[in-house]
């Protein structure tokens, strides 16, 4: 039974609005300062993994008076709202009932001294543990932000237990050596209360804005209606999305072009937000064009009265104003003093704009001289809708740590557009590979660096900057890295000798241990390196090995490990996530609800299985709003794309069939081929046809095309598009784009009306047979061929076919040139809209197409 969006979860009138923030988020946001510097503390994943282990080790070493992982919460109440602050103290030391002999000298020397001299001393100590890569022996004081985090915990505990005094202990532990360093601070209740009130006074500027905006947003949402007359079945679809959110489930939606899936998913999600069921909406896409559609849809709703803040997050490499992103104050002026200025930039952004796109972020970045990428991430904290790539939610490396780190979750709605892409993207995100030759290359680079500095040191008789030192800072650590590279390379060499071409492995535990040791050495080098000239090479390698180790920790029954001797001679070791179901499901569990939709989500059980769906989750096939007579669908039974059948005669026949279709009516067509090599052979045959008419032009998708080249290619398909500078005559009567199936022009492009009147698809889109696909096939046993080849292939076909009918005014041809499409195994994957297909051959193909156009 569908529940009306007006019958939603209500907040009682006498209940104050709640703002939730963690202790760490509070102090880091308000008290950060200085530069962005990727040369220090560059290992967040490593620090998290090692930090958890060392935290447990330190906590277990404490005495009976030590309680670990103490949850602390505080409601900071104002006249109109409550700030709910929570966190978890690493430890609470209670010395109220111990004798001097029992006081831990290493843990609390100050307490013992005060106890023995009869001085009053705090009987409760809040312990905050920080695991770092720097040498703790050289530290003079705790980091201000670290100390502030401990002080908030101390304030909460002191207030809740009415303590006149309380102590803070900062415990620093070196990740590699496990050396410890302690710092102590003592506070009276009055003193720490005054400090906390100052902190919250500074935070009030942000909380006041958040409260006022929430009220405005909620009122606007409750007054907004669906912006169009509902199409057939669309109102029910909106209701299904809303109820999925209400019930905290997933919804898998097959929504053909024209259904209006963007508005049908965004509108009920926004209504759910207005009824306090969601704090943020993540609109997740695989392509830039779908982000534009999402932004345009939100703008439409704003025109109807909606107040909602949205931000589009652009990848660092694409938004960085420098030629190459290098985030440190020596290389980037935007990194210098970034944290001193960024909060002013954030406040201007959220108080002056509701829609923040790439251009807005760059403008604010330039005005305040801050990093645009980091600025966009910070602004997202105050946005209602975040439009971004899949990886910001799902990728274990790239996911937004401020929302999803350390098991954090929230009332988030994940709208996953073009969800069919998430299967392969999920496999890629949760897989990792290393190349043996990369170890040798880095080793050679580092050996050259150490030799250069050794020669310099020898020439200067060991005196550098007036000190007896053979090498500048960081060089001695390179010898350790080189030894680690050598050990890993020898283990990979052993695996290579046991592998003729490809081999499945049961375990890589031995290699992983060596890689872990190497990763630690690299981390220490990166933390201390200065002016060695090899930092970037080491950093690039460090990212790869760090990802490998992160994925290694995830290995389970959904993975296969294999090594392979590649055609170019490289030897690869890979951790392959064959079934991304578990990893994707865990990521989606960090939100309230996920809506996964696509125009091609057939068969839905395949996608539901691999994308983390449960039996209780919902699925639906939305009815297309287009009339079936708008599409002429033809299966050509007289040709094939089978590899064993390929020869010059086949290429000529395919060329003739393409000509039969495209010469039936002038206009724009795209022909999709199974590979670039196949494309070239058919193009050669096509251009040799004697009956090729005048006024016909061919464009070819190149193997590598930058964004400008793509735009020029697509612009030719608009009748008002750009004309090359050397072409003064009119656009051709017929334009044919020769493209690759599954490539950049086979999905995500929106060529409406006469911009594209035909899509000719050669072959069933099956991925090339390779070791990895065969592993997938064997993994899924009886469903193996479908899961590894047929289903992914047909999705490419459906996407390419979907380029033709984009609006209610469109008419067009889809021709499937491969006899295999007449097999039941493929026909059962046809969408409902293809029920009127016709099977044709060489003799009647042209007549069938002519007949279709005559009836338009």
N, C-alpha and C positions, 0 to 999 in steps of 0.2 A: 504494500500500500504506500503510495506516495504521500509524503508530508509536505504541506504547503510551506513555502519559504517564509511566510509571515508567521507561521506557528513554530518559530525557532526557539533555541535556548535563550531565555531572557535573564538579564541581570536585574535583581530586585532594585527598586528605585532607591532604597536606603543604603545600597552597597556602593562603596567607593571604588573608583577605577584603580586598577592595580598595574604597577610598572614593575616588571621583574628584571633583576640584574644580579649577576654573580659578583662576589667580592673581587675576584680577579679582574673582571671586566670593568668594574667601577674604578679601581685604582689605576689600571693601565690606561684607560681612556682619559682620565683627568690629569695624571701626573707624568705621563711620558714626555720626553724631551730629547733634543739632540738630533743626530743624523740617522738616516737609513744607511746601514753598512753591512753588505753581504759578506764582508771579510771576517766578521766576528759572529760567533753563535750561529753557524750556517747549517745546523743539523736538527731541525725540529723533530723529524721522525725518529732519528737516532736518540735525541735527548728524551723524547717521550718513552721510547722502549727501555733505554737504560735507566732513565729516571724512575720509572715504575719499579724496576728491580732493586735499585739502590735505596729507594724510599722504604721498601719492605725490609731490606737488609738492616738499615739504620733503626727502623722501628722495632724490629725483633731483638736488636742488641740492647735496647733500653730495659730498665728494671721494672718492677711491679708497679711503681708509681706512674708509669708512662701508659697513657691510653692513646692508641693510634686512630687516625681517621675519624675525628669527632665532627659530626654535622652541626653546623651553626646557622641559625636563621634569625633575621630581625625585620620587623615591620616598622619602617620609618613613615610615620603618618603626618600628612599635611592637611590643610583645610579641605582640599578637594580630592586628594588621591593618596594612595599608599605605595611607597617604594618597598618592595619585598626583596630583601638582600639575603642571599644564601651562599654557602660555601662549605668547605670541609677543611678543618684545621688538621695539619699533618700529625700533630700530637699535642696532648695536654699533659703536663707534668704536675702532679699533685704531691707536694712535700709537706702537707699539713700534719701528717701523723708519723713522720719518720724522725729518727734520732740522728745526731751528727755522724755517727759511724756508718749510717746507711745512705748518707748523701753521696751521690755519684760525683767523684772528683772531675771526671772528664766531662760529665754532662752539665755540672753546675758548680764550678769552683766558687763563684761569687756567693751563692747561697751558703756554702759551708763556712766561708770566711765570716759572713755576717752572723751566722748561727753561733759560731764559736766566740765572737766578740760581744754577743748579746744584743746586736743591733736588730732593729725590725727589718724584715725582708719579706717580699711577696712569697706567698706559699704556693701560688699557681703560676706556671710558666707555659706560655703558648709557643710551641715549636713549629717553625716554618722551614721546610727542607727544600733546598734548591740544588739540583745537580747541574754542574757546569763543566765546560771543557777547559776553562782557564785554570792556571795554577792558583789554588786557593791559598797557598802559603804567602803569596805576594799581595793578597787583598788587605786593604787598610780599613775598609768599612763595608757594610752591606749595601747593595744597590738600593737606592731610595724607593723604587717601585716595589721591590721585594719586601722591604721593611714596612711599607704602607699596607701591603696585603696582610702581613702578620698583625699589624696594629689594629686593623678593622676586626680581625678575629678576636684579638685581645679585648677590644672595646665591647664586643657583643657578649663575650664570656663574663667580663667584669660586671657589666650591667645586669645580666641575667642572674648572677650569683652574688650580687651586692658586695663585691670585693673592694676594699679601700685602695689596694695596690695590686698591680699585676706586672709580670715580667714577660718579655718577648725574647726568645732565643732564635737567632738566624743560624741555621745549620747548612753550610756549604760543603758539597762533596764533589770531588773531581771524578768525572765519568771514567777516565782511564785508570788512574792510580788508586781511586777510592779514598784518597786523603781527605780528612775532615778539617773544617775550620768553623769555630763558633764565634758569634757576636751576641752580646746581651744588652738589652735596654730595659729600664724600669719606668713605670708610669703610675702616677696616682690616678684615681678614678676621675677626679676633677680635671686633671691635665689631659688625659686621653679623651675625655668627653668633649672638651673644648676643641681638641684637634679634629675629632670626628664631625662636630657640628660645622667647622670651617669647610671640611671636605664636602659635606652634603649641601652647604650653601652654594658652593661652586657647581654642584651637580643640579641644583634646582633650576638653573637656566635651561638645561636640556629637558629635565622632567616636566617643567611647566609647559614647554612647547609641545612635548609628546602628549600630555594630557589634553591640551586645547585642540591639537590636531585630531586626536582620536574622537573627541566629541563632534567636531566638524565632519569628519569622515563618516562616522556612524549615522549622523542625521542625513547626510547626502545619500548614503546607500539606501536607507529606508524609504527615501522618496523617489528612487529611480526605478523605471520600468524597463522591460526588454525593449531595445531601441527599434525593432522592426516588427511588422506583422509576422506571427509565427508561421513558418512553413509546415508542411505536413509532417507530423512526427517530431518536430523540433521542440515543442513545449514539453513533451514526454521526456525527450533527451535531457533537457535542462533539469527536469525533476529528478532523473536518474543520477545526474552528477551531484545535485544537492544532497540527495539521500545517501549517496556514497560517502560524502564528507560528514554528514550527520552520524553515520554509523561507523566511521573511522575505518573504511575499507579501501580496496582498490577497484578501479573500473577500467575494463579493457574495451575500447570503443573503436569499431571499424566504421569510419565516417567518410563515405565517398565525397569527391569534390562537389561543392555546391551545397553541402549540408549546413555549412556555416559553423564548423567545429570550433573555431577560435572563440567566437562570441558565445557559443553554446556551452563552453567549458569555463570561460572567464566570468561570465555574468553570474552563474550560480555560485561560483567560488567567492566572488565579491559580496554577494548577498550573505553567504555563510560568514564572511568576515564581519559584516555589519551586525550579525547576530552573535558575535563574540565566540565563534567557533574556530577562528583562525587568526593568528597574529601576522602571518606573512604568506604571500603567494609566490612560489617559484615557478616561473614559466620557462621550461627547459627545452632547448632546441639544439639541433645539430647543424643548422645552417643559418646564415645571416638573414636571408630573405624572410624566414618565418619570425625572426625577432622584429622585423619591420612590421609584419602583419599584426603581431601582438601589440606593438606600440600604437599602431593606427586604430586598433579596436579600443584600446583604453582612451585614446583621444576622442573617439566617437562618444563614448560614455561620459567623458568630461563635458562635452558639448551639451549633453542632456542633463548636466547638473552634478555629476559625480566629482567628489573631492578625494583624490587618491594619488599618492606619491609613488612613482615608479622610477627605476634606474636600470639601464642596460649596462651590463658589465662586459667590457671588451678585454680580450687577452692582453697581457702585459706587452708582448712583442708588437702588437698592432696599435697600441695607444701610446707607447713610449715616444716622447718627442726626439730622442736621440736616434742615431742610425743603428746603434746596438745597445740593448738594455744592459747596463752595468751599474748595479745599485750600490754605489759607495760614494762618499763625498769627494774623492779625488777625481772620479770620472764623470759625475753627474751633478750639476748645480741644483737640481731639484731635490737631490738626496740630502744636501747640506742643510741642516737645521729644519728638515721636514717636519719633525714632531713638534717643533716650537710654533709652527704656523698652521698646521693642518686643521686644528679645531676651529679656527676662524673661518677657514674655507668650507668646512662642513656646515657650520652654522649659516653662512650665507647661502649655501646650496639649498638647505632644507627650508629656509624661511623665504626664499624668493622664487623657487621653481617647484613645479609638481612633476614634470617629466624631465628626467636627466638622461640624455643620450651621450654618445661619444663626444660630440661637438661641445656640449655643455661642460663636460668634465675637463676637456682640454682648455676651454676658456677659463674656468676657475683655477685650474692648475697653473696656467700662465700668470694669472693675476696674483696668486698667493705664493708662487714659486714652490710648489709641492709636487710630489710624484702623482701623476694622474691615476695610475692603477691603484695605488694604496688609498688615494682619496676616494675612488669609486667604492672600494670595499668598506671603508668607514661610513660613507653616506648610506650604504645599503642597510646599516643598522636602523636607520630612521625611515626607510622606504617600506611601503605596503606591498609592493610587487617588485620582484627582482627577475629581470629577464636576462638569461645567461645560457651558456653552453652546459650540456650534460655534466661535464667533468667537475663543475663547481659544487655538485651535490654527490656524485657517485665516485669520482676518481679518488683513491686513497691518498694520493699525493696532492692533488689540486683542489680538493674539496675545501669549502670555506670553513676554516678552523674555528672562527668566531661563532659558528652555528653548530658544527658537527663534531668538534674535537672532543676526545676523552668521553665518548659515549653521550655527549649532549644531544638533546632533542627539543622539540617545541611543537606548538600547534601550527605546523606548516602544511600548506597544500602544495603538492608537486603536480604541475600540469606538464606532462611529457609529450611534446608535439613530435610528429613523425616517429612514433615509438618503435617502428620496425627497425630503425637504425640502432637502437639500443642493444640489440643482441650482439652484433659484432663489436660495437663500441665497448660494451660491457666486457667482452672477452679481452679486448685490447687493454682496457684499464686495469684489469686484474690479472694480467699475464706479465711476464718479464723474461728478458733474454739477455745473455752476455755473449760477446764475441771474443774468442781467444786472441785474435790478432790485435784487439784493442789493448790488451794487457801488455803485449810486446811493444806496441807503438808508444804507450805512455812510459814504459820502462826505458826505451831508447831516448825519449825526450828528457827524462829526469837524469839519466846518466850523463847526457851532454851538458845539462845544467850544472851538475855537481863537478864535472871535469873543468868547466869554465871557471867556476868560483875557486876550485882547488888551485888552478894555475895562477889566478889572481892573488890568492892568499900566499902562495909560495913566492911570487914575485915581490910581494910586500913583506916578505919574511914573517908572515903570520900576524902582522899588525894591521888591524882594521879599526879605523877611528880611534887610534891610540890604545887599543886593547889587544891583549894576546888572544886571538881568536882566529881559527882557520877559516871560518865561513860566516857570512852574514846570517842574521836570525832566520831560522826556518830551514836552512840547508841541512843541518844535521838530521832533521826529521825526515828529509827526503831519502836518506839512506835506509831508514826503517820502512818507508813506503816502497822503495825499490825491492827490498827483501820480501815484503808481502806480495808484491806483483809477481815476483819470481816463483814463490810457493804456489800461488794460484795458477800460474801458467803451467807449472809442472803437472798439477793435478788435471788441468784441462788437456794437457798433452797425453796423459795416461788414458783419459776417456776417448780422445781422438784415435789413439792406436787401437782401441777396442771397438771402434765404430767404422764400418766400411763406408756407409753413406748415411744411414739413419738408424737410430737405436732408442727404444724406450728404456727408461731407467726406473728402478724402484725407489732410489733415494739419492740425494746429493748432500747428505749430512756432512760428510768429510769436507767437501768443497765449501759448503756454507760456513763452516767454522773458520776456514782460512779467509774467506771473504769478509767475515765479521771482524776478524783481527785486522785485516787490511783497511776496512772501513774506519775502524777506530784510529789507526795511524793517519789516515788521510784527514779525518776530522781534526785531529790535533794539529797537523800541519796547516790546514786552512785557518785554524784559529790563531796561529802564531806567525804565519808566513809574512815576510816583508821583502818586497823587491827582488824576488827570485826570478821573475819573468815567466814562470810556468803555472801560475795560479789558475788561469782560465782552463788550461788543458786538464789540470788535476780536478778542477771543479766540475767540468763536463763529465769526466769519468766517475766522479763521486756521486753525481746524481743517478747514473745508471746502476752502480753497484748498490746504492742505498735503496733504490726501487726494487732491485732483485731480492734483497734481504727482507724488505717489507712484505713482498709477495710470498717469499719462502715461509714466513710466519703464518701465512694463511693456508698453506697446503692442506688439502683434505681429499675426500673421495671425488670431488668435482674437478680435480686437476689430473693432468698427466705430465710427466717429466720426460723430455727427450733431448737427444743431441743429434746434430745433423751436419754433415759436410756439404756446404753450399756450393753452387756451381762456380762461383768466383774463387773458390778455394778456402774461404773462411770457415771456421769451425764454430758452431753455435750451440749453446746450452740454453734450453728454454723451459720455463715453468708455464705451462699452458692451462688457462682456465677454460676447460671445455664447456662446462655448464655454469654460466654466471648467475644462476638463479639465487643461490644463497647470499652471495655478496651484494647483489642488487636489492634483495629483500631486506637485508640488514640496513642498507642505506635508506631505503624507503621507510623503514620502521622509525627513523629519526624524525619523521613528520607525522601528521595526523592522518592524511589520506593522499592517495596517488591516483590521478586520472591519466591513463595512457591511451593516446588516440593517434590514428593514422588513417589515411585513405586506403592503405594496403596493410591490413592486419589479419590476413587469412593464411592458413587456418588459425583461428583465434586460440585454440588450445595449444598450438605450438608456441605462440608468443606468450600465452599465459603461463606456460610451464617454464620457459627460459627466462622470463622477466620477473619471476618471483611471485606469481599469483597463487592464491590458495583456492580451494574448492568453494569456499564461502564468498569469494570475491565475485564481483559482477562482470558481465560481458554483454555487449549488444552490437547489433548491426543496424546502423541508421539507414533509413530509406533515402535513396538519391532523389533529389528534387528535379532531375532532368528527365526529359522524355526519351525513351529508348530509341525513338526514331531519329534522334539527333546524331547517333553514332552508327556508322557502317563498320561492322566488325567481320573480317574475313580471315579464314585460315587457309593458307596455301599449302596443299598437300604434296605438291610436286617438287619441293626443294627441301634441303636439310642443312644443318650446320655441323653435323657429326664430323669429327676430325678425320676419320678414315675415309670419308666421302669427298674430301676437299680436293679439287683439281681445277684446271682452267675451264673445263666445261661447266662445272658447278658455278664458278664465279660469273661466267657469261650468262647463265640462265637466271641467276639472282639479279644481275644487272638488268636483264630484259624485263623481269617482273617489277623492279623498281620503276623502270620507265613506263610500263603499262599503267601503273597507279598514278604517277606524278604527271603524266601527259593527259590524263583524263580531265583535269581541271587545273588551271593556273593558280598558283598560290605558294604558300610556304610549307615545306615538309621537313621532317627529320627522319633519318634512317639510322637505326641503332644496330651495331655489330657486336659480336661476342668478344672481339679483341681488336687492337689497333692494327695488327698484322693482317687480319681478315679484312678489315676496312680498306686497307691500301690495295689489296688484290682485287676487291670488287670495284673500287673506284677506277682502277686501271681498266678493267673490263668495261665499265660503264662509259668511260670517256672514249672508248674505241667503237662504241655502237654507231653504225652508219646512219641510223634514223634519229639520232639525237637532235632535237629541234633547236632553232635559234631562240634566244631569250631565256635560256635556262642556265642557271649558275650553281656551282657547287662550292660549299664551304666545308672545310675539314677541321674537326677537332684534333689539335696537336696533342702529343703525349704530355707535354708540359706547357701549361698556359697560366700566366699570372692574371691578377684580377682585371687589369686593363684589357688584356687580350680576350678574356671571357666577356667583358662588357661590350667590346667591339663586335664579337661574334653574335651575341644576343641582340644587339641593336639592329643588325641587318634584318632581323625577323619582324621588325615593326615596319609597316608600310611607310611610316614617317620617320624611320630610323636614320642613323648616320650613314652617309655615303662616303666611301674612301675618297681621299683628296684627288687621286689620279683618275677618278671615274666621273666624268661630267654628264654622261647619259643617264637616263632614268633607271630606276631599280629594275631588276629582271622580272619577267613575267612569272617565272617559277624559280624559287630559291630552295635548294636542297642542302640540308646540313647533314654531313656524314659524321656520326658520333659513336661513342662507345657505350654499350649497355652497362648501366651501373655507374657511369661516369658523371661528371659535373653538370651535364645538360640533360640527364635522364630523370632527374627529380629536383624539386625545389624551385623550378622556374615557372613563371606564370605568364604564358603567352595567350592572351585572350582574343576572342573573335577571329579575325582573319590573319592574326599573327602566326598561327599554326593551324593548318587544316588537315594534316595527316601525319601519323606516326607509323613507320614501317619497322617492324622488329624482327631481326634475323636471329633465330636460335632461341633456346629456352632459358638462356641466362645462367646455365649451370656454372658454378665456380670451377676453375681449372683443378684437375686432379693433382694433389700434392700430398706430402706426408701429413701435414697438419689436418687437411680435410679428411684424410683416411683415418686419422686418430679420432676425429669427431664422429665419423661414420661407425667405427668399431665401438666407441663409447656408448652410443645409443642403441646398439644391437639391432633389433628388428626394425626400429624407426630410423636407423642410421643413414640410409641413402636420402630419405626425405629431409632429415635434419641437417645433413652436411651439404646436400646438393640441391634437391628439387625445390624445397621451400624457399631457400635464399634466392635461387634462380628465378622462380616465378614472381617473387617480390620485385625483382628488377624489371621484369616484363610488365607487371601491373603499374609500376611507377612510370615507366616510359610511355605506356598507353595512356596514363592519366594526364599527360601534357596536352591532350587534344581538346577535351570538353571541359572548359573552365567556367563558363557562364551560361545563362539560359539562352543567350543569343548564338552560342557556338554550334557549328555542325562540322563533322569531320570523319576521317577514315582512320581505322586502326587495322593494320594488316600484319598477321603473324605468319612469317615465312619459315615454316619448319613442320614437317609431317608429324613430328612427335606431339604437336599440340592436339592432334586428333585422338591421342591415347586417353583412356579414362583417367589414368593417374594424374594427368595435367588438367583435364576438363573439370575434375571435381574441385579444382582450385580456382575456377573462374568465379568472379563476383556475380551477384544476381543481375547486375546491369548488362552482363554479357549473354544473357539467355537467347538473344536473337542473332547469334553468330551464324555465318554461312561458310561451308567448306567449299573451296574453289580450287581450280587447277589452271594450268597454263592456258587452256583454251577459253575459259570463261572469266578469268580474273578481270580483264579490262572491261568486259561487258557488265559485270556485276558492279564495278566501281562507277562506271558511267551511269548505270541505272540509279544508283544511290543519289548522285548529284542531280540527275534529271528530276527527281522527286523532291528536291529541297526548294 
